[in-house]
């Protein structure tokens, strides 16, 4: 029976450590993924801005010289701009569920931190209680041994 309790105690502490590690690892992984997507979104937004500037310049050139090549260039730049805007929209949509998952992971990580702190506090309380109990039992043993010695010494004196 005592072995089962001991084994359960070890399993509980191992599960606690696994929960803490997993929650922190998940949070870190999701943060990295969100950072990666955010960087990609910034690059996509930069490309969109560049394409818009190129489109404006190409439209000005097309307005000055109405040639088929200029018209084709404007059409090509518009297609590139639409492609970049779709990519940016796709990235924004990918970031939203990731943000929700990240907030849930943060909640789990916070729970794990406070759970760990609470368990440490409880473990300290248990240790202090056990120290007090062992000190009390040591005192009792010492009193008993002192009483026995005094009883023996009294018998010897007579």
Rosetta silent file (secondary structure, phi, psi, omega in degrees, C-alpha in Angstrom):
SEQUENCE: XXXXXXXXXXXXXXXXXXXXXXXXXXXXXXXXXXXXXXXXXXXXXXXXXXXXXXXXXXXXXXXXXXXXXXXXXXXXXXXXXXXXXXXXXXXXXXXXXXXXXXXXXXXXXXXXXXXXXXXXXXXXXXXXXXXXXXXXXXXXXXXXXXXXXXXXXXXXXX
SCORE:     score description
SCORE:     0.000 S_00000001
   1 L     0.000  -45.250  179.375    0.000    0.000    0.000 S_00000001
   2 H   -63.976  -34.885  178.009    2.780    2.400    0.913 S_00000001
   3 H   -64.478  -39.320  178.066    4.536    1.550   -2.352 S_00000001
   4 H   -64.362  -41.558  178.993    1.406    2.503   -4.306 S_00000001
   5 H   -64.804  -43.974  179.169    1.181    5.826   -2.506 S_00000001
   6 H   -62.231  -44.156  179.071    4.861    6.479   -3.136 S_00000001
   7 H   -63.788  -42.209  178.763    4.514    5.561   -6.805 S_00000001
   8 H   -63.501  -38.890  177.999    1.431    7.780   -7.145 S_00000001
   9 H   -62.185  -44.985  179.446    3.309   10.650   -5.520 S_00000001
  10 H   -64.339  -42.235  179.272    6.177   10.257   -7.995 S_00000001
  11 H   -63.481  -41.304  179.251    3.760   10.040  -10.938 S_00000001
  12 H   -60.978  -47.369 -179.850    1.951   13.157   -9.731 S_00000001
  13 H   -66.222  -37.022  177.316    5.163   15.170   -9.505 S_00000001
  14 H   -66.049  -40.925  177.919    6.324   13.909  -12.898 S_00000001
  15 H   -64.232  -38.572  177.589    2.955   14.849  -14.437 S_00000001
  16 H   -61.187  -47.310  179.963    3.239   18.290  -12.845 S_00000001
  17 H   -64.259  -40.295  178.348    6.684   18.790  -14.370 S_00000001
  18 H   -63.622  -42.101  178.375    5.487   17.512  -17.744 S_00000001
  19 H   -61.199  -44.926 -179.392    2.520   19.899  -17.670 S_00000001
  20 H   -64.119  -47.832 -179.822    4.758   22.847  -16.853 S_00000001
  21 H   -62.237  -44.959 -177.826    7.306   21.989  -19.538 S_00000001
  22 H   -64.903  -41.488 -179.387    4.658   21.319  -22.152 S_00000001
  23 H   -65.373  -40.905  178.480    2.760   24.533  -21.449 S_00000001
  24 H   -69.294  -39.823  179.286    5.932   26.631  -21.688 S_00000001
  25 H   -64.359  -42.651  178.864    7.109   24.798  -24.805 S_00000001
  26 H   -63.008  -44.249  179.281    3.725   25.266  -26.469 S_00000001
  27 H   -61.452  -45.790  179.947    3.681   28.942  -25.602 S_00000001
  28 H   -62.904  -42.601  179.809    7.200   29.451  -26.966 S_00000001
  29 H   -62.513  -44.590  179.662    6.421   27.548  -30.172 S_00000001
  30 H   -66.927  -36.326  176.723    3.264   29.563  -30.799 S_00000001
  31 H   -62.504  -44.366  179.116    5.107   32.824  -30.092 S_00000001
  32 H   -61.817  -43.116 -179.659    7.777   31.892  -32.625 S_00000001
  33 H   -64.329  -41.939  179.109    5.150   30.964  -35.197 S_00000001
  34 H   -66.420  -40.836  177.911    3.246   34.213  -34.658 S_00000001
  35 H   -61.543  -42.312  178.752    6.454   36.224  -34.893 S_00000001
  36 H   -60.789  -48.160  179.911    7.314   34.425  -38.131 S_00000001
  37 H   -65.616  -35.917  178.593    3.875   35.145  -39.617 S_00000001
  38 H   -64.898  -42.248  176.991    4.017   38.747  -38.446 S_00000001
  39 H   -62.225  -43.153  178.257    7.377   39.226  -40.174 S_00000001
  40 H   -62.496  -38.108  178.876    5.971   37.679  -43.352 S_00000001
  41 H   -65.929  -41.031  178.100    2.957   39.997  -43.128 S_00000001
  42 H   -62.654  -42.284  177.787    5.208   43.034  -42.764 S_00000001
  43 H   -62.853  -42.352  179.681    7.192   41.942  -45.816 S_00000001
  44 H   -63.609  -41.505  177.834    3.958   41.388  -47.752 S_00000001
  45 H   -64.167  -37.526  177.280    2.689   44.836  -46.744 S_00000001
  46 H   -64.954  -43.330  178.365    5.996   46.342  -47.842 S_00000001
  47 H   -63.663  -37.880  177.587    5.728   44.561  -51.204 S_00000001
  48 H   -61.746  -45.256  179.968    2.146   45.831  -51.566 S_00000001
  49 H   -62.716  -41.042  178.910    3.316   49.391  -50.911 S_00000001
  50 H   -64.350  -43.794  179.408    6.128   48.998  -53.447 S_00000001
  51 H   -64.005  -37.631  177.197    3.758   47.566  -56.046 S_00000001
  52 H   -62.416  -43.582  178.517    1.342   50.455  -55.453 S_00000001
  53 H   -63.216  -42.084  178.034    4.156   52.937  -56.039 S_00000001
  54 H   -62.963  -39.237 -179.591    5.210   51.053  -59.182 S_00000001
  55 H   -65.133  -43.434  179.406    1.591   51.027  -60.369 S_00000001
  56 H   -61.180  -45.039  179.608    1.229   54.765  -59.859 S_00000001
  57 H   -63.481  -41.990 -179.867    4.459   55.405  -61.745 S_00000001
  58 H   -66.341  -38.357  178.251    3.432   53.045  -64.552 S_00000001
  59 H   -65.963  -36.586  176.583   -0.003   54.692  -64.839 S_00000001
  60 H   -64.206  -43.508  178.804    1.660   58.108  -65.108 S_00000001
  61 H   -64.585  -38.990  179.128    3.912   56.815  -67.886 S_00000001
  62 H   -66.014  -36.445  179.114    0.893   55.222  -69.570 S_00000001
  63 H   -66.332  -35.550  179.834   -1.001   58.512  -69.343 S_00000001
  64 H   -74.041  -48.412 -179.639    1.894   60.302  -71.048 S_00000001
  65 L  -123.103  108.534 -179.357    2.499   57.732  -73.757 S_00000001
  66 L   -86.069   85.777  177.284   -0.427   55.523  -74.604 S_00000001
  67 L  -116.326  163.047 -179.754    1.369   52.524  -75.969 S_00000001
  68 H   -66.904  -35.142 -179.776    0.483   48.851  -75.842 S_00000001
  69 H   -65.765  -41.815  178.860    3.679   48.078  -73.902 S_00000001
  70 H   -66.025  -38.956  178.902    2.790   50.636  -71.201 S_00000001
  71 H   -65.488  -41.638  178.463   -0.749   49.248  -70.996 S_00000001
  72 H   -63.900  -39.214  179.325    0.613   45.708  -70.670 S_00000001
  73 H   -64.376  -43.649  178.507    3.017   46.883  -67.949 S_00000001
  74 H   -61.989  -43.365 -179.900    0.167   48.500  -65.962 S_00000001
  75 H   -62.779  -42.101 -179.959   -1.902   45.339  -66.297 S_00000001
  76 H   -64.913  -41.890 -179.998    1.037   43.205  -65.125 S_00000001
  77 H   -67.902  -37.409  176.480    1.684   45.454  -62.113 S_00000001
  78 H   -62.551  -41.051  178.263   -2.020   45.389  -61.168 S_00000001
  79 H   -63.471  -42.601  178.298   -1.939   41.584  -61.244 S_00000001
  80 H   -63.121  -40.638  179.639    1.176   41.571  -59.034 S_00000001
  81 H   -63.411  -44.290  177.966   -0.495   44.033  -56.645 S_00000001
  82 H   -62.417  -40.389  179.049   -3.596   41.847  -56.369 S_00000001
  83 H   -62.269  -44.874  179.928   -1.417   38.799  -55.761 S_00000001
  84 H   -66.183  -38.294  178.293    0.492   40.567  -52.974 S_00000001
  85 H   -66.487  -39.549  176.862   -2.745   41.834  -51.405 S_00000001
  86 H   -63.264  -40.490  179.304   -4.195   38.310  -51.431 S_00000001
  87 H   -63.466  -43.183  178.954   -1.024   37.017  -49.794 S_00000001
  88 H   -64.013  -40.670  178.392   -1.235   39.707  -47.089 S_00000001
  89 H   -64.608  -41.771  178.396   -4.913   38.895  -46.475 S_00000001
  90 H   -61.383  -42.148  178.692   -4.097   35.204  -46.251 S_00000001
  91 H   -65.793  -40.912  177.718   -1.392   35.915  -43.672 S_00000001
  92 H   -60.872  -42.248  179.032   -3.750   38.114  -41.627 S_00000001
  93 H   -66.771  -31.222  178.926   -6.313   35.313  -41.593 S_00000001
  94 H   -73.904  -29.809 -178.129   -3.619   32.844  -40.513 S_00000001
  95 H   -73.571  -34.288 -175.918   -2.519   35.072  -37.631 S_00000001
  96 H   -58.136  -54.351  179.196   -6.014   35.371  -36.093 S_00000001
  97 H   -66.357  -30.412  178.000   -6.509   31.724  -34.994 S_00000001
  98 H   -65.120  -38.097  177.624   -2.865   31.578  -34.007 S_00000001
  99 H   -63.793  -40.064  177.938   -3.406   34.565  -31.714 S_00000001
 100 H   -64.260  -43.815  178.021   -6.344   32.805  -30.078 S_00000001
 101 H   -63.301  -38.410  179.655   -4.287   29.661  -29.560 S_00000001
 102 H   -65.067  -40.186  178.578   -1.458   31.761  -28.162 S_00000001
 103 H   -65.693  -37.857  176.285   -3.753   33.423  -25.625 S_00000001
 104 H   -66.030  -40.307  179.288   -4.999   29.987  -24.537 S_00000001
 105 H   -65.719  -37.324  177.396   -1.414   28.736  -24.282 S_00000001
 106 H   -63.865  -40.296  177.622   -0.514   31.794  -22.191 S_00000001
 107 H   -62.092  -41.783  177.564   -3.392   30.997  -19.852 S_00000001
 108 H   -65.274  -39.337  179.798   -2.111   27.440  -19.500 S_00000001
 109 H   -65.965  -40.203  177.612    1.428   28.705  -18.902 S_00000001
 110 H   -63.698  -44.072  177.234    0.179   31.098  -16.224 S_00000001
 111 H   -58.450  -43.511 -179.591   -1.768   28.249  -14.644 S_00000001
 112 H   -63.629  -42.331  179.432    1.368   26.111  -14.731 S_00000001
 113 H   -61.831  -48.730 -178.516    3.476   28.864  -13.120 S_00000001
 114 H   -69.826  -34.589  175.993    1.019   29.445  -10.317 S_00000001
 115 H   -61.863  -44.483  179.780    0.428   25.721   -9.923 S_00000001
 116 H   -63.907  -44.930  178.827    4.181   25.207   -9.609 S_00000001
 117 H   -62.636  -42.125  179.247    4.514   28.068   -7.117 S_00000001
 118 H   -63.992  -41.993  178.843    1.574   26.736   -5.118 S_00000001
 119 H   -65.981  -37.807  176.607    3.004   23.232   -5.084 S_00000001
 120 H   -62.740  -42.279  179.445    6.401   24.586   -3.970 S_00000001
 121 H   -62.877  -43.878  178.785    4.695   26.467   -1.168 S_00000001
 122 H   -63.757  -42.783  178.256    2.797   23.354   -0.117 S_00000001
 123 H   -60.890  -40.235  177.583    5.986   21.283   -0.267 S_00000001
 124 H   -64.110  -41.952  178.079    7.740   23.828    1.967 S_00000001
 125 H   -62.680  -41.587  178.741    4.854   23.735    4.426 S_00000001
 126 H   -64.016  -43.696  178.989    4.979   19.953    4.465 S_00000001
 127 H   -61.877  -43.844  179.339    8.744   19.995    5.022 S_00000001
 128 H   -64.963  -38.308  177.543    8.440   22.495    7.873 S_00000001
 129 H   -62.936  -45.718  179.802    5.651   20.407    9.404 S_00000001
 130 H   -63.878  -37.315  177.009    7.765   17.259    9.133 S_00000001
 131 H   -63.853  -43.212  178.997   10.748   19.067   10.680 S_00000001
 132 H   -62.608  -44.644  179.734    8.580   20.225   13.565 S_00000001
 133 H   -62.586  -42.476 -179.823    7.204   16.734   14.037 S_00000001
 134 H   -68.105  -35.119  177.042   10.672   15.194   13.956 S_00000001
 135 H   -66.323  -40.923  178.369   11.888   17.839   16.416 S_00000001
 136 H   -63.718  -45.141 -179.291    8.949   17.052   18.720 S_00000001
 137 H   -67.213  -35.031  177.188    9.597   13.335   18.519 S_00000001
 138 H   -65.327  -40.092  177.838   13.320   13.929   19.121 S_00000001
 139 H   -62.382  -44.329 -179.794   12.443   16.011   22.192 S_00000001
 140 H   -61.699  -43.891  178.629   10.169   13.256   23.479 S_00000001
 141 H   -62.843  -40.052 -179.952   12.885   10.669   22.956 S_00000001
 142 H   -65.685  -42.848  178.190   15.397   12.908   24.673 S_00000001
 143 H   -61.882  -44.102  179.739   13.048   13.449   27.628 S_00000001
 144 H   -62.594  -42.690 -179.494   12.431    9.717   27.893 S_00000001
 145 H   -68.496  -36.390  176.793   16.145    8.973   27.783 S_00000001
 146 H   -65.748  -42.644  178.844   16.848   11.708   30.358 S_00000001
 147 H   -63.548  -40.818  178.561   14.097   10.335   32.579 S_00000001
 148 H   -64.609  -40.924  179.235   15.501    6.827   32.250 S_00000001
 149 H   -64.397  -42.441 -179.169   18.989    8.083   33.080 S_00000001
 150 H   -66.609  -36.804  177.222   17.701    9.970   36.078 S_00000001
 151 H   -64.587  -42.948  179.560   15.782    6.903   37.248 S_00000001
 152 H   -65.353  -42.041 -179.053   18.933    4.790   36.834 S_00000001
 153 H   -66.686  -34.664  177.381   21.046    7.362   38.628 S_00000001
 154 H   -66.730  -40.272  179.992   18.557    7.471   41.516 S_00000001
 155 H   -68.798  -33.616 -179.510   18.638    3.725   41.824 S_00000001
 156 H   -69.923  -38.611 -178.506   22.409    3.706   41.797 S_00000001
 157 H   -64.195  -33.296 -176.671   22.606    6.332   44.601 S_00000001
 158 L   -71.913    0.000    0.000   20.525    4.268   46.949 S_00000001
